[in-house]
Amino acid sequence: MTYIIAEPCIDIQDRSCVDVCPVDCIHEFERMLIIDAEECIDCGACEPECPVEAIFPEDALPEKWEPFVKINYAFPAEKAEIDPLVTAYATEHNVQNEPID
């Protein structure tokens, strides 16, 4: 199992989770952060640090955000696919997350 970053991270990209990750498995893309499932050690350090509650254990990910499993698992083999997948999801679901202060 791994952790998944979901919709609340789109256009927010607060890096608090990156700062606490002991294995540097969280990577920044154009519109959101992604967890590399191959590198993630399932320590859970990132989850409580996310100010928008976008990080979930894969088996606890809300069903409505199931597309983010594919988006997170696209790293690193299909790195060029992540930004288009996120943009397509955000457009289809009219995601308009406000930046946090």
Wavefront OBJ file of the C-alpha trace (Angstrom):
o trace
v 0.000 0.000 0.000
v 1.014 3.583 -0.536
v -0.403 7.027 0.063
v -2.285 8.960 -2.607
v -2.524 12.728 -3.070
v -5.972 13.719 -4.322
v -8.027 16.641 -5.641
v -7.611 19.086 -2.726
v -3.933 19.484 -3.702
v -4.671 20.746 -7.227
v -3.314 24.286 -7.565
v -2.410 24.391 -3.836
v 0.886 22.499 -3.658
v 1.638 23.278 -0.037
v 5.008 21.625 0.529
v 4.558 20.781 4.224
v 4.278 17.098 3.307
v 7.511 17.239 1.315
v 9.391 18.643 4.308
v 8.463 15.692 6.568
v 8.860 12.846 4.077
v 11.858 10.755 5.180
v 12.405 9.221 1.734
v 11.673 12.184 -0.557
v 8.904 10.336 -2.426
v 6.704 13.406 -2.970
v 7.306 15.193 -6.248
v 6.038 18.510 -7.567
v 4.309 18.860 -10.902
v 2.656 21.764 -12.673
v -0.614 21.712 -10.709
v -0.141 19.313 -7.793
v 2.169 17.096 -5.795
v 2.411 13.341 -6.446
v 3.602 10.459 -4.261
v 5.859 7.927 -5.951
v 4.359 4.573 -4.910
v 7.664 2.800 -5.508
v 9.534 5.067 -3.068
v 6.796 5.520 -0.440
v 7.482 3.539 2.743
v 3.940 4.005 4.094
v 5.148 5.846 7.178
v 2.196 8.242 7.161
v 4.284 11.279 8.126
v 2.854 13.306 5.254
v -0.844 12.807 5.953
v -1.242 14.968 9.087
v 0.956 17.718 7.613
v -1.320 18.414 4.645
v -3.307 21.586 5.398
v -6.005 20.732 2.835
v -6.364 17.040 3.766
v -5.432 15.787 0.308
v -3.356 12.766 1.386
v -4.931 9.361 2.050
v -3.776 5.773 2.482
v -4.660 4.160 -0.843
v -7.176 1.828 0.784
v -8.942 4.783 2.468
v -9.121 7.080 -0.550
v -12.680 8.363 -1.030
v -14.247 6.671 -4.055
v -14.926 10.021 -5.736
v -11.165 10.534 -6.001
v -10.317 7.106 -7.439
v -8.818 8.725 -10.610
v -5.934 9.951 -8.425
v -4.666 6.396 -8.005
v -3.855 6.387 -11.736
v -2.409 9.890 -11.541
v -0.106 9.044 -8.604
v 0.916 5.690 -10.093
v 1.880 7.390 -13.378
v 5.112 8.479 -11.662
v 7.873 7.850 -12.759
v 7.234 5.583 -15.752
v 4.789 7.976 -17.383
v 6.011 11.251 -15.933
v 4.918 13.211 -19.022
v 1.367 11.959 -18.475
v 0.823 13.453 -15.009
v 0.213 17.104 -15.917
v -2.275 16.243 -18.705
v -4.113 13.782 -16.422
v -4.416 16.398 -13.660
v -5.539 19.106 -16.075
v -8.125 16.792 -17.659
v -9.502 15.854 -14.232
v -9.584 19.484 -13.061
v -11.370 20.594 -16.233
v -13.917 17.768 -16.144
v -14.704 18.340 -12.453
v -14.427 22.147 -12.538
v -11.798 22.173 -9.778
v -11.199 25.668 -8.470
v -9.186 25.305 -5.274
v -8.365 28.608 -3.667
v -4.731 29.108 -2.592
v -4.200 28.821 1.142
v -2.801 31.731 3.098
l 1 2 3 4 5 6 7 8 9 10 11 12 13 14 15 16 17 18 19 20 21 22 23 24 25 26 27 28 29 30 31 32 33 34 35 36 37 38 39 40 41 42 43 44 45 46 47 48 49 50 51 52 53 54 55 56 57 58 59 60 61 62 63 64 65 66 67 68 69 70 71 72 73 74 75 76 77 78 79 80 81 82 83 84 85 86 87 88 89 90 91 92 93 94 95 96 97 98 99 100 101
